[in-house]
Structures are given as structure tokens and as C-alpha cells.
């Protein structure tokens, strides 16, 4: 008996179309996926056992309207110059550099008016400056 092996062609598996489909699916999911940004930060604050201090801290508030006019604690300044604003701030702070200062500017306020207010605070050496914003709804 003469057993001969049959010659068979080698079987090849072409995976090029499979790779193409995988890449197309990957691109599709990358393009169609939406990412949600979480802007909320959950913080548990420690509790103090000491009673709250009865000393009330005076906060100076500068309000700037859309025309760039300054109001310090509700009172309008005579002009919009840096020296006037600095002198009014110096009078209200009484030389205390740790007095909190809040700048509230209209959304359409010229940028220069806000920079001038910040510059006046810097020239007086005020350390606690914050800019108030409105938390809008979407």
C-alpha cells in the first residue's frame, strides 16, 4: 500500500478587513461619545468646637457698572481715575492690608475698569482680593 499524502493548499486567514472594521468602530465611538465635565467638588469640612467669633469683619465692595463707574460700599466715586479709587480704598481700609476686598463688575464692564480696581488694591498692598461672579443656570 502506497499511502501518499494529499497536497493541500495552505489556508490563510486575511485579517485586513477585520482590522478595518475595528478601526471604523473605534472612530465611530470616539466621535459619538460625549463627555460630561463634573464641576462640583464634594468637600467635608471639619467642625470646630470653639464658638464663632463675635468680631464682624468689614468687607469692602467695589461695584463697577457697565460704563466703568466705581461704587465703593454703595457710594459712587466722583471720577473713574486710579488715584481717586486708591484714595477711597485707603480711607476705608485704614491701612489694614488684610481687609477683604470684593470686586463686582457688570458682564459688559470694560476690562480696563476691572484692571484699574485690581491695580489700586495691589498698590495699597491688600492681600484678600476676590472677584464676585454670578452662578448662572444652564
C-alpha positions in Angstrom: 0.0 0.0 0.0 1.3 3.2 -1.0 0.0 6.0 1.2 0.5 9.3 -0.3 -0.3 12.5 1.4 -2.5 14.7 -0.5 -1.1 18.1 -1.1 -3.3 20.7 0.4 -3.0 24.4 -0.1 -2.2 26.3 3.0 -5.1 28.1 4.5 -4.5 31.8 5.1 -6.6 34.0 7.2 -6.8 37.5 5.9 -7.5 39.8 8.9 -7.1 43.1 7.0 -10.9 43.6 6.7 -11.3 42.8 10.4 -8.8 45.4 11.3 -10.6 47.9 9.1 -13.9 47.2 10.8 -12.4 47.5 14.2 -10.8 50.9 13.4 -14.1 52.2 11.9 -15.9 51.2 15.1 -13.3 52.8 17.2 -13.6 56.1 15.2 -17.3 55.9 15.4 -17.4 55.6 19.2 -14.7 58.2 19.7 -16.7 60.7 17.6 -20.1 59.9 19.0 -19.2 59.8 22.7 -20.0 62.8 24.8 -18.0 63.7 27.9 -19.6 65.4 30.8 -17.5 67.6 33.0 -18.2 67.5 36.6 -17.6 70.9 38.1 -18.9 70.1 41.6 -16.4 69.2 44.2 -17.6 67.4 47.3 -15.7 68.5 50.4 -16.5 67.6 54.0 -15.3 70.5 56.2 -14.0 69.8 59.7 -16.1 71.2 62.6 -14.7 73.5 65.2 -15.7 73.2 68.9 -15.0 76.9 69.7 -17.8 79.3 69.3 -17.8 81.7 66.4 -16.0 84.9 66.8 -18.2 87.9 67.6 -15.9 90.2 65.7 -17.5 91.3 62.5 -15.1 91.7 59.6 -15.7 94.7 57.4 -15.7 93.8 53.7 -15.1 96.5 51.1 -17.1 96.0 48.0 -16.2 97.7 44.7 -19.1 97.6 42.2 -18.3 98.6 38.6 -21.2 99.2 36.3 -21.2 98.8 32.5 -20.0 102.3 32.0 -16.9 101.7 34.2 -18.1 103.8 37.1 -17.0 102.8 40.6 -19.1 102.4 43.7 -17.4 101.7 47.0 -19.8 100.1 49.5 -22.7 101.6 47.6 -21.3 105.1 47.3 -20.3 106.4 43.8 -16.9 107.9 43.3 -16.5 111.4 41.8 -14.5 110.1 38.9 -13.0 106.9 37.5 -9.4 107.7 38.0 -6.9 105.3 39.7 -5.8 108.0 42.3 -9.4 108.6 43.3 -10.1 104.9 43.7 -6.9 104.3 45.6 -7.5 107.2 48.0 -11.0 106.0 48.7 -9.8 102.4 49.3 -7.0 103.7 51.6 -9.5 105.7 53.7 -11.8 102.6 54.0 -9.1 100.1 54.9 -7.4 102.4 57.4 -4.0 100.9 56.5 -5.1 97.3 57.2 -3.7 95.1 54.4 -5.9 92.1 55.5 -9.2 93.8 54.8 -11.2 91.7 52.4 -12.0 93.4 49.1 -14.7 92.1 46.7 -14.9 93.4 43.1 -18.3 93.0 41.5 -18.3 94.0 37.8 -21.0 94.0 35.3 -20.6 91.5 32.5 -20.3 94.4 30.0 -17.8 96.4 32.1 -14.7 97.5 30.2 -11.8 95.2 31.1 -9.7 98.3 31.9 -12.0 99.3 34.8 -11.5 95.9 36.5 -7.8 96.0 36.0 -7.7 99.6 37.5 -9.6 98.4 40.6 -7.2 95.4 41.0 -4.2 97.8 40.5 -5.4 100.1 43.2 -5.7 97.2 45.6 -2.2 96.0 44.7 -0.8 99.4 45.2 -2.3 99.5 48.7 -0.9 96.0 49.4 -4.4 94.5 50.0 -3.9 90.7 50.4 -7.5 89.4 50.3 -8.9 90.3 46.9 -11.8 88.3 45.3 -13.9 88.8 42.2 -17.6 88.0 42.6 -19.4 86.1 39.9 -23.0 85.0 39.4 -23.7 81.3 39.3 -25.9 81.1 36.2 -28.3 78.3 35.3 -28.0 76.4 32.0 
